[in-house]
Amino acid sequence: MMRKLAAVCLLTLFVLQAGCTKPAADVKPAADTKVSKESPAGEAKHGEWWCVEHGVPEGECALCSAKVAADFKKKGDWCKQHDRPESQCFICHPELEQKFAARYEAKFGSKPPPRDE
C-alpha cells in the first residue's frame, strides 16, 4: 500500500514538474484581445487587434497591409494626397480618429493607446 502511495506521489510530482517547464513568456493570450505594441527592435507587431501606429483595427489598416490598401483603392476609398484610405485619413478628417477610438473603447473599455504616427 505504501509503495503505491509513494509511486502515485512521485508520478504526480513528475507530471507537475513537466507541466511547469514552459516559460511564462511562451504563453500568449487570445489574439482578439491584444493591442499591437512596439517590439524591442522598434518594429510594430502585426496580427493583433489594434494597430497602435495608425490608430485603426489591424485588419483594416491599409498602411500596414498592401492587400487591405488594394481593397480600399478598388472601392475608390483613397486619399491620394496622404496615401491612405479616405475613410482613415485623420489628416483630412480629424473626426474619424474619434470614430475608431470609440470602437476600441467599446471592445476594451478604455481609451486606445496614443498613435505612434
DSSP file (Angstrom, degrees, kcal/mol; ACC not computed):
  #  RESIDUE AA STRUCTURE BP1 BP2  ACC     N-H-->O    O-->H-N    N-H-->O    O-->H-N    TCO  KAPPA ALPHA  PHI   PSI    X-CA   Y-CA   Z-CA
    1    1 A M     >        0   0    0      0, 0.0     4,-2.1     0, 0.0     5,-0.2   0.000 360.0 360.0 360.0 -44.5    0.0    0.0    0.0
    2    2 A M  H  >  +     0   0    0      1,-0.2     4,-2.5     2,-0.2     5,-0.2   0.847 360.0  54.6 -65.4 -34.0    2.8    2.4    0.9
    3    3 A R  H  > S+     0   0    0      2,-0.2     4,-2.6     1,-0.2    -1,-0.2   0.901 108.1  48.7 -67.3 -39.9    4.6    1.6   -2.3
    4    4 A K  H  > S+     0   0    0      2,-0.2     4,-2.5     1,-0.2    -2,-0.2   0.920 112.5  48.4 -64.8 -42.9    1.5    2.5   -4.4
    5    5 A L  H  X S+     0   0    0     -4,-2.1     4,-2.4     2,-0.2    -2,-0.2   0.918 112.7  47.7 -63.4 -43.7    1.1    5.8   -2.5
    6    6 A A  H  X S+     0   0    0     -4,-2.5     4,-2.6     2,-0.2    -2,-0.2   0.904 112.1  50.3 -63.5 -41.7    4.8    6.6   -3.0
    7    7 A A  H  X S+     0   0    0     -4,-2.6     4,-2.5     2,-0.2    -2,-0.2   0.906 110.9  48.6 -63.8 -42.1    4.5    5.8   -6.7
    8    8 A V  H  X S+     0   0    0     -4,-2.5     4,-2.5     2,-0.2    -2,-0.2   0.909 112.2  49.3 -64.3 -42.3    1.4    8.0   -7.1
    9    9 A C  H  X S+     0   0    0     -4,-2.4     4,-2.4     2,-0.2    -2,-0.2   0.921 112.6  46.8 -63.1 -44.7    3.1   10.9   -5.3
   10   10 A L  H  X S+     0   0    0     -4,-2.6     4,-2.4     2,-0.2    -2,-0.2   0.912 112.7  49.7 -64.0 -42.5    6.3   10.6   -7.5
   11   11 A L  H  X S+     0   0    0     -4,-2.5     4,-2.5     2,-0.2    -2,-0.2   0.908 110.8  50.1 -62.7 -42.4    4.2   10.4  -10.6
   12   12 A T  H  X S+     0   0    0     -4,-2.5     4,-2.6     2,-0.2    -2,-0.2   0.924 111.3  48.4 -62.8 -45.1    2.2   13.4   -9.6
   13   13 A L  H  X S+     0   0    0     -4,-2.4     4,-2.5     1,-0.2    -2,-0.2   0.901 111.5  50.6 -61.8 -41.0    5.4   15.4   -8.9
   14   14 A F  H  X S+     0   0    0     -4,-2.4     4,-2.5     2,-0.2    -2,-0.2   0.928 111.9  46.6 -62.8 -45.8    6.8   14.3  -12.2
   15   15 A V  H  X S+     0   0    0     -4,-2.5     4,-2.1     2,-0.2    -2,-0.2   0.914 113.5  48.5 -64.0 -43.5    3.7   15.4  -14.1
   16   16 A L  H  X S+     0   0    0     -4,-2.6     4,-0.9     1,-0.2    -1,-0.2   0.911 112.6  48.4 -63.5 -42.0    3.5   18.8  -12.3
   17   17 A Q  H >< S+     0   0    0     -4,-2.5     3,-0.6     1,-0.2     4,-0.2   0.912 111.4  49.7 -64.7 -43.0    7.2   19.4  -12.9
   18   18 A A  H >< S+     0   0    0     -4,-2.5     3,-0.9     1,-0.2    -1,-0.2   0.870 110.2  51.2 -64.8 -37.0    6.9   18.6  -16.6
   19   19 A G  H 3< S+     0   0    0     -4,-2.1     3,-0.3     1,-0.2    -1,-0.2   0.685 108.8  51.7 -73.8 -17.7    3.9   20.9  -17.0
   20   20 A C  T << S+     0   0    0     -4,-0.9    -1,-0.2    -3,-0.6    -2,-0.2   0.296  83.2  88.4-102.5   8.8    5.7   23.8  -15.4
   21   21 A T    <   +     0   0    0     -3,-0.9    -1,-0.2    -4,-0.2    -2,-0.1   0.664  63.6  95.2 -83.0 -14.3    8.8   23.7  -17.5
   22   22 A K  S    S-     0   0    0     -3,-0.3     5,-0.1    -4,-0.2    -3,-0.0  -0.648  82.6-119.5 -78.4 124.9    7.4   26.0  -20.2
   23   23 A P    >   -     0   0    0      0, 0.0     3,-1.5     0, 0.0     4,-0.4  -0.294  16.0-122.6 -63.0 148.0    8.4   29.7  -19.5
   24   24 A A  G >  S+     0   0    0      1,-0.3     3,-1.3     2,-0.2    -2,-0.0   0.775 107.8  69.1 -62.6 -27.0    5.5   32.1  -19.0
   25   25 A A  G 3  S+     0   0    0      1,-0.3    -1,-0.3     3,-0.0    -3,-0.0   0.761  92.6  59.5 -64.8 -23.8    6.8   34.3  -21.9
   26   26 A D  G <  S+     0   0    0     -3,-1.5     2,-0.5     2,-0.0    -1,-0.3   0.655  85.2  91.7 -78.5 -15.0    5.7   31.5  -24.3
   27   27 A V    <   -     0   0    0     -3,-1.3    -3,-0.0    -4,-0.4     0, 0.0  -0.702  61.9-168.4 -84.7 124.6    2.1   31.7  -23.2
   28   28 A K        -     0   0    0     -2,-0.5     3,-0.1     1,-0.0    -2,-0.0  -0.936  16.2-128.6-118.5 136.1    0.1   34.1  -25.3
   29   29 A P        -     0   0    0      0, 0.0     5,-0.1     0, 0.0    -1,-0.0  -0.238  53.1 -66.0 -69.8 168.7   -3.4   35.4  -24.7
   30   30 A A    >   -     0   0    0      1,-0.1     3,-1.7     2,-0.1     4,-0.3  -0.280  45.5-126.9 -57.2 139.2   -6.1   35.2  -27.4
   31   31 A A  G >  S+     0   0    0      1,-0.3     3,-1.1     2,-0.2    18,-0.9   0.776 103.2  65.2 -62.7 -28.8   -5.2   37.4  -30.4
   32   32 A D  G 3  S+     0   0    0      1,-0.2    -1,-0.3    16,-0.1    -2,-0.1   0.531 101.9  49.7 -76.5  -2.0   -8.5   39.3  -30.4
   33   33 A T  G <  S+     0   0    0     -3,-1.7    -1,-0.2     2,-0.0     2,-0.2   0.422  92.7  95.2-111.3   0.0   -7.7   40.8  -27.0
   34   34 A K    <   -     0   0    0     -3,-1.1    15,-0.8    -4,-0.3    16,-0.7  -0.517  58.9-146.0 -95.3 161.1   -4.3   42.2  -27.7
   35   35 A V  B     -a   50   0A   0     14,-0.2    16,-0.1    -2,-0.2    -2,-0.0  -0.972  30.7-106.1-120.6 136.4   -3.1   45.5  -28.8
   36   36 A S        +     0   0    0     14,-2.3     2,-0.3    -2,-0.4    10,-0.1  -0.360  44.6 178.1 -60.5 139.3   -0.1   46.0  -31.1
   37   37 A K        -     0   0    0      6,-0.1     8,-1.4    15,-0.1     2,-0.2  -0.899  36.0 -85.1-135.8 166.6    2.9   47.3  -29.3
   38   38 A E  B     -C   44   0B   0     -2,-0.3     6,-0.2     6,-0.2     5,-0.0  -0.515  40.7-132.7 -73.2 139.4    6.4   48.1  -30.3
   39   39 A S    >   -     0   0    0      4,-2.3     3,-2.4    -2,-0.2    -1,-0.1  -0.432  32.5 -98.8 -82.0 166.6    8.9   45.2  -30.2
   40   40 A P  T 3  S+     0   0    0      0, 0.0    -1,-0.1     0, 0.0    -2,-0.1   0.819 126.3  57.5 -56.8 -29.6   12.3   45.6  -28.6
   41   41 A A  T 3  S-     0   0    0      2,-0.1     3,-0.1     1,-0.1    -3,-0.0   0.533 120.6-110.3 -79.2  -4.3   13.8   46.2  -32.0
   42   42 A G  S <  S+     0   0    0     -3,-2.4     2,-0.4     1,-0.3    -1,-0.1   0.522  76.5 129.6  90.3   6.1   11.3   49.1  -32.5
   43   43 A E        -     0   0    0      1,-0.0    -4,-2.3    -6,-0.0    -1,-0.3  -0.764  62.8-112.2 -96.2 141.0    9.2   47.4  -35.2
   44   44 A A  B     -C   38   0B   0     -2,-0.4     2,-0.3    -6,-0.2    -6,-0.2  -0.458  27.3-127.3 -69.1 138.8    5.5   47.3  -34.8
   45   45 A K        -     0   0    0     -8,-1.4     2,-0.3    -2,-0.1     3,-0.2  -0.699  28.1-160.9 -83.1 138.6    4.0   43.9  -34.2
   46   46 A H        +     0   0    0     -2,-0.3     3,-0.1     1,-0.1    -9,-0.0  -0.790  60.5  57.6-118.4 163.4    1.2   43.0  -36.6
   47   47 A G  S    S+     0   0    0      1,-0.4     2,-0.2    -2,-0.3    -1,-0.1   0.481  79.9 110.9  95.6   4.1   -1.6   40.4  -36.5
   48   48 A E  S    S-     0   0    0     -3,-0.2    -1,-0.4     2,-0.1    10,-0.2  -0.574  81.8-101.7-103.4 173.2   -3.0   41.8  -33.3
   49   49 A W  S    S+     0   0    0    -18,-0.9     9,-2.4   -15,-0.8     2,-0.4   0.872  99.7  42.5 -68.8 -39.3   -6.4   43.5  -33.0
   50   50 A W  E     -aB  35  57A   0    -16,-0.7   -14,-2.3     7,-0.3     2,-0.9  -0.906  67.6-144.0-116.9 133.7   -5.3   47.2  -32.8
   51   51 A C  E  >> - B   0  56A   0      5,-2.8     4,-2.2    -2,-0.4     5,-0.8  -0.832  14.1-172.6 -93.1 104.3   -2.6   49.0  -34.8
   52   52 A V  T  45S+     0   0    0     -2,-0.9    64,-1.2     1,-0.2    65,-0.4   0.858  81.3  60.4 -64.7 -35.8   -1.1   51.4  -32.4
   53   53 A E  T  45S+     0   0    0     62,-0.3    64,-1.4     1,-0.2    -1,-0.2   0.878 121.6  20.0 -61.1 -39.6    1.0   53.0  -35.1
   54   54 A H  T  45S-     0   0    0     -3,-0.3    -2,-0.2     2,-0.2    -1,-0.2   0.496  98.6-122.0-116.0  -5.3   -2.0   54.1  -37.2
   55   55 A G  T  <5S+     0   0    0     -4,-2.2    -3,-0.2     1,-0.2    45,-0.1   0.800  74.9  98.5  73.8  30.8   -5.0   54.1  -34.7
   56   56 A V  E   <S-B   51   0A   0     -5,-0.8    -5,-2.8    47,-0.0    -1,-0.2  -0.922  86.7 -75.1-138.4 163.9   -7.2   51.6  -36.5
   57   57 A P  E >   -B   50   0A   0      0, 0.0     3,-2.0     0, 0.0     4,-0.4  -0.399  45.4-124.3 -58.9 138.7   -8.0   47.9  -36.1
   58   58 A E  G >  S+     0   0    0     -9,-2.4     3,-1.4     1,-0.3     6,-0.1   0.854 109.0  58.8 -56.0 -39.6   -5.1   45.9  -37.6
   59   59 A G  G 3  S+     0   0    0    -10,-0.4    -1,-0.3     1,-0.3    -9,-0.1   0.642 112.2  41.4 -67.1 -13.2   -7.3   44.0  -40.0
   60   60 A E  G <  S+     0   0    0     -3,-2.0     2,-1.0     9,-0.0    -1,-0.3   0.294  83.1 120.1-112.0   5.5   -8.4   47.3  -41.5
   61   61 A C    X>  -     0   0    0     -3,-1.4     4,-1.4    -4,-0.4     3,-0.8  -0.616  35.4-179.6 -83.0 102.4   -5.0   49.0  -41.6
   62   62 A A  T 34 S+     0   0    0     -2,-1.0     7,-0.3     1,-0.2    -1,-0.2   0.668  80.2  62.1 -74.1 -17.1   -4.2   49.9  -45.2
   63   63 A L  T 34 S+     0   0    0      1,-0.2    -1,-0.2    -3,-0.1     3,-0.1   0.681 111.8  37.1 -81.3 -17.4   -0.9   51.4  -44.1
   64   64 A C  T <4 S+     0   0    0     -3,-0.8     2,-0.5     1,-0.2    -2,-0.2   0.663 117.4  51.3-102.5 -22.5    0.3   48.1  -42.8
   65   65 A S     X  -     0   0    0     -4,-1.4     4,-2.3     1,-0.1    -1,-0.2  -0.958  56.1-163.3-126.5 118.3   -1.3   45.7  -45.4
   66   66 A A  H  > S+     0   0    0     -2,-0.5     4,-2.5     2,-0.2     5,-0.1   0.849  96.7  55.0 -63.6 -34.4   -0.9   46.1  -49.2
   67   67 A K  H  > S+     0   0    0      2,-0.2     4,-1.9     1,-0.2    -1,-0.2   0.927 109.2  45.9 -65.6 -44.9   -3.9   43.8  -49.7
   68   68 A V  H  > S+     0   0    0     -7,-0.2     4,-2.1     2,-0.2    -2,-0.2   0.908 112.5  51.8 -63.6 -41.7   -6.1   45.9  -47.5
   69   69 A A  H  X S+     0   0    0     -4,-2.3     4,-2.6    -7,-0.3    -2,-0.2   0.918 108.0  51.6 -60.6 -44.1   -4.9   49.1  -49.3
   70   70 A A  H  X S+     0   0    0     -4,-2.5     4,-2.5     1,-0.2    -1,-0.2   0.884 108.2  52.3 -61.0 -38.8   -5.7   47.5  -52.6
   71   71 A D  H  X S+     0   0    0     -4,-1.9     4,-1.5     2,-0.2    -1,-0.2   0.918 110.6  47.0 -63.7 -43.2   -9.2   46.7  -51.4
   72   72 A F  H  <>S+     0   0    0     -4,-2.1     5,-2.5     1,-0.2     4,-0.4   0.917 113.1  49.0 -63.8 -42.8   -9.7   50.3  -50.4
   73   73 A K  H ><5S+     0   0    0     -4,-2.6     3,-1.2     1,-0.2    -2,-0.2   0.897 107.6  54.7 -63.4 -40.4   -8.4   51.6  -53.7
   74   74 A K  H 3<5S+     0   0    0     -4,-2.5    -1,-0.2     1,-0.3    -2,-0.2   0.854 108.0  49.8 -61.2 -35.5  -10.6   49.3  -55.6
   75   75 A K  T 3<5S-     0   0    0     -4,-1.5    -1,-0.3    -5,-0.2    -2,-0.2   0.532 118.1-113.5 -79.8  -6.8  -13.6   50.7  -53.8
   76   76 A G  T < 5S+     0   0    0     -3,-1.2     2,-1.1    -4,-0.4    -3,-0.2   0.637  76.9 132.4  81.5  14.5  -12.5   54.3  -54.6
   77   77 A D      < +     0   0    0     -5,-2.5     2,-0.3    -6,-0.2    -1,-0.2  -0.698  33.6 121.5 -99.6  80.2  -11.8   55.0  -50.9
   78   78 A W        -     0   0    0     -2,-1.1     2,-0.9     7,-0.3     3,-0.1  -0.973  54.4-147.0-149.5 130.3   -8.4   56.6  -51.2
   79   79 A C  B  >> -D   84   0C   0      5,-3.6     4,-1.3    -2,-0.3     5,-1.2  -0.842  14.7-170.7 -93.3 104.8   -6.9   59.9  -50.2
   80   80 A K  T  45S+     0   0    0     -2,-0.9    -1,-0.2     1,-0.2     0, 0.0   0.836  82.1  59.1 -67.0 -31.9   -4.2   60.5  -52.9
   81   81 A Q  T  45S+     0   0    0      1,-0.2    -1,-0.2    -3,-0.1    -2,-0.0   0.875 121.2  23.8 -65.2 -37.8   -2.8   63.5  -51.0
   82   82 A H  T  45S-     0   0    0     -3,-0.3    -1,-0.2     2,-0.2    -2,-0.2   0.357 102.0-125.3-113.4   3.8   -2.0   61.4  -47.9
   83   83 A D  T  <5S+     0   0    0     -4,-1.3    -3,-0.2     1,-0.2    -2,-0.0   0.922  74.6  93.9  53.5  56.2   -1.7   58.0  -49.5
   84   84 A R  B   <S-D   79   0C   0     -5,-1.2    -5,-3.6   -12,-0.0    -2,-0.2  -0.955  87.7 -65.0-160.4 166.0   -4.2   56.2  -47.2
   85   85 A P    >   -     0   0    0      0, 0.0     3,-1.7     0, 0.0    -7,-0.3  -0.350  39.2-133.3 -59.7 139.7   -7.9   55.4  -47.3
   86   86 A E  G >  S+     0   0    0      1,-0.3     3,-1.1     2,-0.2     7,-0.1   0.869 109.1  59.2 -58.7 -36.1  -10.1   58.5  -47.2
   87   87 A S  G 3  S+     0   0    0      1,-0.3    -1,-0.3   -10,-0.1    -9,-0.0   0.533 114.0  37.0 -73.6  -4.4  -12.2   56.8  -44.5
   88   88 A Q  G <  S+     0   0    0     -3,-1.7     2,-1.4   -32,-0.0    -1,-0.3   0.195  82.6 119.9-126.1  12.4   -9.0   56.5  -42.4
   89   89 A C    <>  +     0   0    0     -3,-1.1     4,-2.4    -4,-0.3     7,-0.2  -0.655  32.3 175.8 -85.1  94.7   -7.4   59.9  -43.3
   90   90 A F  T  4 S+     0   0    0     -2,-1.4    -1,-0.2     1,-0.2     7,-0.1   0.627  76.7  62.8 -72.9 -13.0   -7.2   61.6  -39.9
   91   91 A I  T  4 S+     0   0    0      2,-0.2    -1,-0.2     1,-0.1    -2,-0.1   0.940 114.8  28.8 -76.2 -49.5   -5.3   64.5  -41.6
   92   92 A C  T  4 S+     0   0    0      1,-0.2    -2,-0.2    -6,-0.1    -1,-0.1   0.832 136.9  29.9 -76.5 -33.7   -8.3   65.4  -43.9
   93   93 A H    ><  +     0   0    0     -4,-2.4     3,-2.2     1,-0.1     4,-0.4  -0.681  63.3 173.9-130.4  76.8  -10.9   64.2  -41.4
   94   94 A P  T >> S+     0   0    0      0, 0.0     3,-1.1     0, 0.0     4,-0.6   0.768  77.1  69.2 -57.0 -26.1   -9.7   64.5  -37.8
   95   95 A E  H 3> S+     0   0    0      1,-0.2     4,-1.1     2,-0.2     3,-0.4   0.739  85.9  69.1 -65.5 -21.4  -13.2   63.4  -36.6
   96   96 A L  H <> S+     0   0    0     -3,-2.2     4,-2.1     1,-0.2    -1,-0.2   0.818  87.4  65.0 -66.7 -29.7  -12.5   59.9  -37.9
   97   97 A E  H <> S+     0   0    0     -3,-1.1     4,-2.3    -4,-0.4    -1,-0.2   0.900 101.4  49.4 -59.8 -40.1   -9.9   59.3  -35.3
   98   98 A Q  H  X S+     0   0    0     -4,-0.6     4,-2.3    -3,-0.4    -1,-0.2   0.858 106.1  57.3 -67.0 -35.3  -12.7   59.6  -32.6
   99   99 A K  H  X S+     0   0    0     -4,-1.1     4,-1.2     2,-0.2    -2,-0.2   0.926 111.6  41.2 -60.8 -45.6  -14.8   57.1  -34.6
  100  100 A F  H  X S+     0   0    0     -4,-2.1     4,-1.9     1,-0.2    -2,-0.2   0.878 111.9  55.6 -71.1 -37.1  -12.0   54.5  -34.5
  101  101 A A  H  X S+     0   0    0     -4,-2.3     4,-2.7    -5,-0.2    -2,-0.2   0.879 103.8  55.5 -61.1 -37.4  -11.2   55.3  -30.8
  102  102 A A  H  X S+     0   0    0     -4,-2.3     4,-2.2     1,-0.2    -1,-0.2   0.865 105.3  52.0 -64.7 -35.7  -14.9   54.6  -29.9
  103  103 A R  H  X S+     0   0    0     -4,-1.2     4,-1.6     2,-0.2    -1,-0.2   0.906 110.5  48.2 -65.3 -40.8  -14.6   51.1  -31.5
  104  104 A Y  H  X S+     0   0    0     -4,-1.9     4,-3.0     1,-0.2     5,-0.4   0.941 111.7  49.4 -62.5 -47.5  -11.5   50.5  -29.4
  105  105 A E  H  X S+     0   0    0     -4,-2.7     4,-2.4     1,-0.2    -2,-0.2   0.870 108.3  53.7 -61.3 -38.2  -13.3   51.7  -26.2
  106  106 A A  H  < S+     0   0    0     -4,-2.2    -1,-0.2     1,-0.2    -2,-0.2   0.862 116.0  39.7 -64.4 -35.1  -16.3   49.5  -26.9
  107  107 A K  H  < S+     0   0    0     -4,-1.6    -2,-0.2    -3,-0.2    -1,-0.2   0.899 131.7  21.7 -80.7 -42.9  -14.1   46.5  -27.2
  108  108 A F  H  < S-     0   0    0     -4,-3.0    -3,-0.2     2,-0.3    -2,-0.2   0.580  93.0-125.5-107.7 -12.4  -11.6   47.1  -24.4
  109  109 A G  S  < S+     0   0    0     -4,-2.4     2,-0.3    -5,-0.4    -4,-0.2   0.680  81.5  76.4  75.6  16.7  -13.4   49.5  -22.0
  110  110 A S  S    S-     0   0    0     -6,-0.3    -2,-0.3    -5,-0.0    -1,-0.2  -0.954  90.9 -82.4-148.8 167.5  -10.6   52.1  -22.1
  111  111 A K        -     0   0    0     -2,-0.3    -9,-0.1     1,-0.1   -10,-0.0  -0.403  53.8-103.4 -70.0 149.1   -9.2   54.7  -24.4
  112  112 A P        -     0   0    0      0, 0.0    -1,-0.1     0, 0.0     3,-0.1  -0.320  41.7 -95.0 -69.0 157.1   -6.8   53.5  -27.2
  113  113 A P        -     0   0    0      0, 0.0     3,-0.1     0, 0.0   -58,-0.0  -0.345  55.4 -85.1 -65.1 155.1   -3.1   54.0  -26.7
  114  114 A P        -     0   0    0      0, 0.0   -59,-0.1     0, 0.0     2,-0.1  -0.324  50.7-104.0 -63.0 144.4   -1.7   57.1  -28.4
  115  115 A R        -     0   0    0      1,-0.1   -62,-0.3   -61,-0.1   -61,-0.1  -0.368  16.4-146.4 -68.1 147.3   -0.8   56.6  -32.1
  116  116 A D              0   0    0    -64,-1.2   -63,-0.2     1,-0.2    -1,-0.1   0.660 360.0 360.0 -84.8 -18.3    2.8   56.4  -33.0
  117  117 A E              0   0    0    -64,-1.4    -1,-0.2   -65,-0.4   -64,-0.1   0.472 360.0 360.0 -73.4 360.0    2.3   58.1  -36.3
